[in-house]
Amino acid sequence: MLNPLIYQTARKDSPVDDAQKKSGPFITGTTAQKIVPEILPEDPNDQKNFDAWGFHDTSFRVNPRGHAELTGQRYELCGSELPNLLPWIRRTVGIDVASQDFRASNYPPSIPAPSCDLKFLDEVHNLLGKSDVSQDPEVRLRHGHGHTQEEIYAIRYGRLPRVPDIVLYPRTEDQVSRIVEMALRHDVCLIPYGGGTNVTEALRCPEGEERTIASVDLRHLNRILWIDPVNYTACIQAGAVGRHIARQLARYGFALGHEPDSVEFSTLGGWIATHASGMKKNKYGNIEDIVLDLTAVTSRGVLTRSSASPRESVGCDPRKWLLGSEGSLGIITSAVVKLSPLPEVQCYGSILFPNFERGVAFMYELACRRVLPASVRLVDNLQFHFSQALKPETASRRSWRSRLERFYVTSLRGFDPQQLVACTLVFEGTRREVAAQEAFVYRIARRFGGMKAGAENGRKGYQLTFGIAYIRDFIMNHYILAESFETSVPWSQVLSLCENVKRRVAREHAKRKLSGKPVITCRVTQIYPTGACVYFYFAYYYKDVDNPSEVYSEIEHAARNEILRSGGSLSHHHGIGKLRSDFLPQIMSPEALEWKRRLKEAVDPHNVFGCHNQIAPTASHAAIESQRRTA
């Protein structure tokens, strides 16, 4: 069964059959017929929060019985009482956090007044119409931040010193081009906006920027322009959201396969701009493996190509420069992507291992054998117990079953509850492929002491990914700050890196004499022949801290230093933005940094795309402004 949060229908027929032909007109080309999908109406219920993650109708709360619950109806957790969550949080943080001890949000904060070039304002009104131009304060605020804890804390309990002066909603690529031309004429700074889900401060406006800042929101460039069912490709506009792409492709029997944790809200353009990775990259690849071609509007014109081939050797390719560019070189408007057949079956699985070391050894063996499920993720012991704390109240019969299972695991199999870890799996493909993969994977798992824990636990583990994203903003209201950060690391250093980072966070917490205990946990989320992605979560209790968000940032900064010292990368899939830019001199030579600076200078000499992302600390905003004015 395909993930109901992402897919609405599964493929039952060939990629192009009579039923699908009725769904949209066909274009007759020289080599293949292309499907032009119908435009799907927006769901008016899919309103997003402005001051928290996710949908407006979904959030965690403490109910009258003093237990946590998730409101709404979108996720499996919704409507269920979670009696173990708050007790687990209290034990883990080491503070008796009272459920009624609530810090109310001050949202919306004081929002800087707009300062907009009047000639530019008149021109964009004439181009787009007043309905696609906004200077509403809260709309401007939302377009000036992503989803780091620093940004959410700031809009709830502080303020952002600089936000966009105007938000534009172009509907065509030509309108995007004309906006860029206007920005050049009137010396306006443009910042592209997709889903607003980044966690690197990529959308935060440079405080020293004196020009008008216009946020260019691509939500109307959200169509699948065509599907080529013969060559398994599609052209998709950059503002298309992941969940919509998946559902619409599924109607025609195809899958893109790119599913980051933010797939419900992030966009194709954002994936390209951040060099993203998804949960199922083992089967479908990372975003650079999926994108064949892209179109982008730059300050020097439109980057486009005549065709998208399976592979080319054409020298330095400007299209590649846009991968990971984070809005600093131009606005991505569309991309040609590879498709896969919608899998015949999707099966979940889970495995328990006696400890984290055995689990990592299992994942290493899978990487060496090159026989991988679509997704395989290993959580450490603390994260395993967290997942157990998220289980709803169960009926008596199921409670007895759960106790018997625990007795079998801990008493008969001898797994230590304080050491055991869990691995969740997703298999996709034909029935024969999936059956062969399952048999192979579980056979390898047994060699490392692994025990099958059932498909249902695997399914729930993956469903939790979407529901638990709401927890960080819930516990912020109860004086706990939390955030995630990630890296990739060679296999030989996976274990030492995890241990070093956890110890470093504990030392930093103790050094500041903070209350309670630091919560630091990790999971291995993506694996490669040469190494793996490790994803950390860190949280601490902040009620008695004067500047909690800054303290959190200091500790996270120390953890990132420890990651680099332990052989990890600066980022695996989140990107750099402004949050991590001061680490660039540690990973790049001065010559490499100078090359990046000169590329930006050549492509965007007037710094029209002045988001200030990936700027090493040696290159100050004042220096960049001086360079721009000289140009």
VEXKE-492771 format. One record per residue (C-alpha): z, y, x; residue in three letters. Coordinates in steps of 0.1 Angstrom, whole numbers. Each point is the difference from the previous one (the first is absolute). Layout:
# residues N
    zz    yy    xx resn
     Z     Y     X  ala
...
This chain:
# residues 631
    zz    yy    xx resn
     0     0     0  met
   -10    34    14  leu
    26    27     3  asn
     3    16   -34  pro
    10    33    15  leu
   -33     3    17  ile
   -26   -22   -19  tyr
    -7     0   -37  gln
   -26   -28     0  thr
   -10   -29    23  ala
   -35   -11     8  arg
   -12   -28   -23  lys
   -37     3     4  asp
   -25     8    27  ser
     1    35    16  pro
   -29    12   -23  val
    -2   -16   -34  asp
   -10    12   -34  asp
    35    12   -10  ala
     2    21    31  gln
   -35    14    -4  lys
    12    14   -34  lys
    29    18    18  ser
   -23    25    17  gly
   -37     9     7  pro
   -19   -14    30  phe
   -19    19    26  ile
   -31   -19    13  thr
    -2     4    38  gly
   -24   -12    25  thr
    22   -29    11  thr
    28    -5   -26  ala
    11    11   -34  gln
    31    21     1  lys
    26     2   -28  ile
    12    34   -10  val
    35    -6   -15  pro
    10    19   -31  glu
    25    28     4  ile
    34   -12   -12  leu
    22    25   -19  pro
    33    11    16  glu
    31   -15   -15  asp
    21    30   -13  pro
    32   -21     7  asn
    -7    -2    37  asp
    18    33     8  gln
    16     1    34  lys
    33    14    11  asn
     0    33    18  phe
    34    -4    17  asp
     1   -38     6  ala
   -22   -30     6  trp
   -20   -16   -27  gly
    -7     3   -37  phe
    18    25   -21  his
    12   -26   -24  asp
    15   -22    27  thr
    33     5    19  ser
    32   -17    10  phe
    32    11   -18  arg
    36   -11    -5  val
     4   -12   -36  asn
    31     4   -21  pro
    14   -33    12  arg
    -1    13    36  gly
   -29   -22    11  his
   -34    10    14  ala
   -31    -4   -20  glu
   -37    10     3  leu
   -13    20   -30  thr
   -35    -4   -15  gly
   -22   -30    -5  gln
   -24    -1    29  arg
    18   -25    23  tyr
    17   -33    -4  glu
    33    16     9  leu
    -3    25   -28  cys
    26    -2   -27  gly
    21   -26    18  ser
    36     7    10  glu
     6    -5    37  leu
    38    -6     3  pro
    -1    -9    37  asn
   -19    29    14  leu
    27    27     1  leu
    27   -25    13  pro
   -25   -10    28  trp
    -6    36     9  ile
    37     7     2  arg
     7   -30    22  arg
   -30     7    23  thr
     6    37     4  val
    38    -6     4  gly
     9    27   -25  ile
    13    -4   -35  asp
   -28    21   -15  val
    10     8   -36  ala
   -28    -3   -25  ser
    11    33   -16  gln
     0    17    34  asp
   -33    17    -7  phe
   -17    29    19  arg
   -23    17   -25  ala
   -34    12    12  ser
    -6    37     2  asn
   -38    -5    -6  tyr
   -20    21    -1  pro
    11    20    30  pro
    -9    36     8  ser
   -37    -1     5  ile
   -18    26    22  pro
   -22    24   -19  ala
   -37    -5     5  pro
   -20    23    23  ser
   -36    -6    -8  cys
   -31    17    13  asp
   -13    17   -32  leu
   -37    -4     9  lys
     5   -37     7  phe
    19    -3   -33  leu
   -29    16   -19  asp
   -26   -22    16  glu
    19   -33    -7  val
     6    11   -36  his
   -38     5    -4  asn
    -8   -33    17  leu
    26   -23   -16  leu
    11    18   -32  gly
    36    10    -6  lys
    10   -34   -12  ser
    -6   -15    34  asp
    19    27    19  val
    38     1    -1  ser
    26    23    14  gln
    28   -15   -21  asp
    31     0    23  pro
    10   -37    -6  glu
   -36   -12     5  val
    -2    20    33  arg
    33   -14    11  leu
   -11   -36    -7  arg
   -31     5    21  his
    21    12    29  gly
    19   -32     7  his
    -3   -38     2  gly
    28   -26    -4  his
    22     1    31  thr
    37     2    -6  gln
     0    34    16  glu
   -25    13   -25  glu
    16   -15   -31  ile
    34    12    12  tyr
   -14    35     6  ala
   -15     3   -35  ile
    32   -13   -16  arg
    27    17    20  tyr
   -18    27    21  gly
   -34    15     1  arg
   -34    -2    18  leu
    -6    33    18  pro
   -38    -2    -4  arg
   -22   -16   -27  val
   -36     3   -10  pro
   -10    33   -16  asp
   -25   -16   -22  ile
   -11   -35   -11  val
   -37    -8    -6  leu
   -14   -29   -19  tyr
   -37    -4     8  pro
   -20   -25   -20  arg
   -30    -5    22  thr
    -8    -3    37  glu
   -21    32    -2  asp
    30    19   -13  gln
    20   -13    30  val
   -27    13    23  ser
     0    34   -16  arg
    38     2     2  ile
    -2    -6    37  val
   -27    27     3  glu
    22    24   -19  met
    30    -8    22  ala
   -21     8    31  leu
   -11    33   -15  arg
    34    11   -11  his
    21   -15    29  asp
    19   -24   -23  val
    18   -32    11  cys
    -8   -32   -19  leu
    22   -31    -3  ile
   -15   -31   -16  pro
    21   -18   -26  tyr
    -4   -36   -13  gly
    30   -18   -15  gly
    27    19    17  gly
    18   -32    12  thr
     0     6    38  asn
    33    -4    19  val
    -8    20    31  thr
     2    36   -13  glu
   -38     2     2  ala
    -1    23   -31  leu
    27    24    11  arg
   -15    34     6  cys
     5    16    34  pro
    27    26    -3  glu
   -19    24    22  gly
   -32    -1   -20  glu
    -7    35   -12  glu
   -34    -7   -16  arg
    -4   -11   -36  thr
     6   -37    -2  ile
   -20   -19   -26  ala
     8   -36    -9  ser
   -33   -19    -8  val
    10   -27   -25  asp
   -26   -27    -4  leu
    13   -16   -32  arg
   -33     6   -18  his
   -20   -16    27  leu
    13   -34   -12  asn
   -30   -21   -10  arg
   -16   -32    13  ile
   -35    14     3  leu
   -17   -33     3  trp
     5   -37     7  ile
   -26   -21    19  asp
     7   -35   -12  pro
   -25   -16    23  val
    12    16    32  asn
    37     1   -10  tyr
     4    38     5  thr
    11    29   -20  ala
     0    38     3  cys
    33    15   -11  ile
    11    36    -1  gln
    29     9    22  ala
    23    11   -28  gly
     0   -34   -17  ala
    35   -15    -3  val
     6   -35    13  gly
    12   -16   -33  arg
   -31    15   -18  his
   -24   -13    27  ile
    14   -35    -3  ala
    -1    -2   -38  arg
   -35    14    -3  gln
   -14   -22    27  leu
    17   -30   -16  ala
   -20     6   -32  arg
   -32    -8    20  tyr
    15   -29    19  gly
     8    17    33  phe
    31    10    21  ala
     4    26    27  leu
    31   -18    12  gly
    17    31    15  his
    35     1   -15  glu
    25    21    19  pro
    35     3   -16  asp
   -12    34   -14  ser
   -31   -15   -17  val
    11    13   -34  glu
    -3    36    11  phe
   -18     3    34  ser
   -38     6     2  thr
   -29   -13    19  leu
    -4    33    19  gly
    37    -1     9  gly
    -3   -35    13  trp
   -29    10    23  ile
    17    32    11  ala
    32   -18    10  thr
   -17   -32    15  his
    19   -21   -26  ala
     8   -36    -2  ser
     7   -22   -31  gly
    22   -29    -9  met
   -31   -24    -1  lys
   -16    11    32  lys
    -1   -36    13  asn
   -27    -8   -25  lys
   -17    33    -6  tyr
     7    20    31  gly
    14    34     7  asn
   -17    31   -13  ile
   -22     3    31  glu
   -13   -35    -7  asp
    -8     8   -36  ile
   -17    34     3  val
   -37    -2    10  leu
    -9    37    -4  asp
    15    32   -12  leu
   -10    35    -9  thr
    21    30     9  ala
    -3    38    -3  val
     9    19    32  thr
    -1    36     9  ser
   -33    -7    17  arg
   -16   -17   -29  gly
    -1   -35   -17  val
     3   -31    21  leu
   -22   -26   -16  thr
   -23   -29     9  arg
   -32   -15   -14  ser
    14   -35    -5  ser
    30   -22     5  ala
    -8   -31    21  ser
    22   -31     6  pro
     5    12    36  arg
   -17    25    23  glu
    -1    10    37  ser
    -8    37    -2  val
    21    15    27  gly
    29    23    -9  cys
     2     0   -37  asp
    13    31   -18  pro
    11   -22   -29  arg
    26   -17    21  lys
    16    33     9  trp
    11     5   -36  leu
    21   -32     1  leu
    35    11     5  gly
   -10    37     1  ser
    27     9   -26  glu
   -19    30   -15  gly
    -5    18    33  ser
   -38    -4     3  leu
   -13     2   -35  gly
     2   -13   -36  ile
   -11   -36    -5  ile
   -19    -1   -33  thr
   -13   -36    -3  ser
    -4   -33    18  ala
   -21   -31    -1  val
    23   -30     2  val
    -2   -38     3  lys
     8   -21   -31  leu
    12   -35    -3  ser
    -3   -24   -30  pro
    31     3   -23  leu
    20   -31    11  pro
    -2   -30   -22  glu
    37    -5     3  val
    30    19    14  gln
    31   -20     8  cys
    34    12    12  tyr
    24   -18    23  gly
    33     4    18  ser
    18   -17    29  ile
    36     2    12  leu
     6    -2    38  phe
    34    -5    16  pro
    -2    33    19  asn
   -23    29     9  phe
   -10   -16    34  glu
   -14   -31   -18  arg
   -19    21   -25  gly
   -16    21    27  val
   -10   -32    19  ala
   -16   -13   -32  phe
   -20    32    -4  met
   -11    -1    36  tyr
   -12   -36    -4  glu
   -20    11   -31  leu
   -16    28    20  ala
    -9   -24    28  cys
   -16   -25   -23  arg
   -20    27   -18  arg
     6   -16   -34  val
    17    28   -20  leu
     9     6   -36  pro
   -13    32   -15  ala
    35    14     6  ser
    31   -13    18  val
    32    20     4  arg
    33    -9    16  leu
    32    19   -10  val
    32    -1    21  asp
    34   -12   -14  asn
    11    34   -13  leu
   -32     6   -18  gln
     2   -35   -15  phe
    34     7   -14  his
   -13    33   -13  phe
   -27   -19   -20  ser
    27   -22   -14  gln
    20    30   -11  ala
   -31    11   -20  leu
     1   -31   -22  lys
     7     8   -37  pro
    28   -15   -20  glu
   -10   -35    -8  thr
     7   -25   -28  ala
    27   -26     6  ser
   -24   -28     6  arg
   -19    19    26  arg
    32    11    17  ser
    10   -37     3  trp
   -34    -7    15  arg
     4    28    25  ser
    34   -13    11  arg
   -15   -35     5  leu
   -28    15    21  glu
    25    19    21  arg
    21   -32     5  phe
   -31   -19    11  tyr
   -11    27    25  val
    34     8    15  thr
    19   -33    -2  ser
   -26   -27     1  leu
   -26    17    22  arg
    26    19    20  gly
   -15    34    -2  phe
    25    28     9  asp
    -1    26   -28  pro
     5    27    27  gln
   -29   -12    21  gln
   -27   -13   -23  leu
   -32    20    -7  val
   -29    -2   -24  ala
   -37     0     2  cys
   -22     9   -29  thr
   -37   -10    -2  leu
   -31     7   -20  val
   -30   -24     1  phe
   -34    11   -14  glu
   -34   -16    -2  gly
   -16   -31   -16  thr
    23   -27   -12  arg
   -10   -22    29  arg
     6    27    26  glu
    34     9   -14  val
    11   -37    -2  ala
   -10    -5    36  ala
    18    31    12  gln
    32    -8   -19  glu
     1   -35    15  ala
    -6    13    35  phe
    25    29    -3  val
    29   -21   -14  tyr
    -7   -27    26  arg
     4    26    28  ile
    31    14   -17  ala
    18   -33     1  arg
    -5    -1    38  arg
    22    31     2  phe
    27   -12   -24  gly
   -16    18   -30  gly
     7   -11   -35  met
   -23     7   -30  lys
    18    23   -24  ala
   -26     1   -28  gly
   -29    20   -13  ala
    22    19   -25  glu
    21    14    28  asn
   -31    10    18  gly
   -15    17   -30  arg
    32    19    -7  lys
     2    11    36  gly
   -34    16    -2  tyr
     7    16   -34  gln
    32    15    14  leu
   -22    20    24  thr
   -10    24   -27  phe
    33     2   -19  gly
    23     6    30  ile
   -21    30    12  ala
    20    19   -26  tyr
    34    -9    15  ile
    -1    25    29  arg
    -1    30   -23  asp
    27   -15   -23  phe
    25    -6    28  ile
    -6    35    13  met
    17    12   -32  asn
    30   -21    10  his
     3    15    36  tyr
   -20   -26    19  ile
   -31    10    20  leu
   -26   -27     7  ala
   -35    -2    14  glu
   -24   -25    16  ser
   -19     1    33  phe
   -23   -25    16  glu
   -16   -10    32  thr
   -22   -28    15  ser
    11   -19    30  val
   -12   -29    22  pro
    14   -35    -9  trp
    20    -2    32  ser
    20    30   -10  gln
     4    -4   -38  val
    36   -14     2  leu
    12    23    27  ser
   -14    31   -17  leu
    17    -9   -33  cys
    33    -5    17  glu
    -2    31    22  asn
    -9    23   -30  val
    29   -14   -21  lys
    24     5    29  arg
   -13    35     7  arg
     4    11   -36  val
    36   -14    -1  ala
     8    19    32  arg
   -14    33   -13  glu
    19    -4   -33  his
    33    -7    19  ala
    -7    29    24  lys
     0    24   -28  arg
    31   -15   -16  lys
   -17    -4   -34  leu
    18   -16   -28  ser
    -6   -36    -9  gly
   -25   -23    16  lys
   -37     6     8  pro
   -24   -22   -19  val
   -28   -11    22  ile
   -23   -28    -9  thr
   -36   -12     8  cys
   -28   -22   -11  arg
   -32   -12    17  val
   -28    10   -23  thr
   -34    -5    17  gln
    -9   -24    28  ile
   -28     0    25  tyr
    -9   -24    29  pro
    16    25    24  thr
    31    11   -19  gly
    14    12   -33  ala
    10    30   -21  cys
    38     4    -4  val
    12    21   -29  tyr
    35    15     2  phe
    23    15   -27  tyr
    29    22    10  phe
    26    15   -23  ala
    34    18     3  tyr
    27    16   -21  tyr
    -2    38     2  tyr
    26    15   -24  lys
    22    15    28  asp
   -30    11    22  val
    -9    37     1  asp
   -37    -4     8  asn
    -7   -36   -10  pro
   -38     1     0  ser
    -1    14    35  glu
    25   -26    12  val
   -21   -27   -15  tyr
   -31    14    18  ser
    19     0    33  glu
    10   -37    -3  ile
   -35   -10   -11  glu
   -14    19    30  his
    23   -19    23  ala
   -12   -33   -17  ala
   -36    10     6  arg
     8     7    37  asn
    16   -35     2  glu
   -32   -15   -16  ile
   -22    16    26  leu
    24   -11    28  arg
     0   -36   -14  ser
   -38    -2     1  gly
    -8    10   -36  gly
   -28    24   -12  ser
     6    35   -13  leu
   -14   -12   -34  ser
   -17   -30   -16  his
   -12    14   -33  his
    20    31   -10  his
   -18    23    24  gly
    13    29    21  ile
    -1    32   -21  gly
    26    25    12  lys
    30   -23    -1  leu
   -11   -20    31  arg
   -22    25    18  ser
    27     8    26  asp
    -3   -36    13  phe
   -37     3     8  leu
     6    10    37  pro
    20   -33     4  gln
   -30   -21   -10  ile
   -30    20    12  met
    -9    15    33  ser
    -4    38     3  pro
   -38    -6     3  glu
     0   -20   -33  ala
    19    27   -18  leu
   -24    26    14  glu
   -29   -21   -13  trp
    15     0   -35  lys
     5    37     2  arg
   -36     7    11  arg
   -14   -23   -27  leu
    19    20   -26  lys
   -12    33    16  glu
   -36   -12     0  ala
    -1   -14   -36  val
    22    27   -16  asp
     0    31    23  pro
    15    22   -27  his
    27   -24    -9  asn
   -10     0   -37  val
    18   -34    -3  phe
    32    14    13  gly
    25   -27   -11  cys
    13     0    36  his
     2   -38     0  asn
     1   -20    33  gln
     6    31    21  ile
    20    -7    31  ala
    30    23     5  pro
   -18    16    30  thr
   -26    15   -24  ala
    20    25   -20  ser
   -12    14   -33  his
    -3    34    16  ala
   -22   -14    27  ala
   -23   -16   -25  ile
    -1    32   -21  glu
   -10    20    32  ser
   -27   -26     7  gln
   -13     2   -36  arg
    -2    38     1  arg
   -18    -1    33  thr
   -26   -24   -15  ala
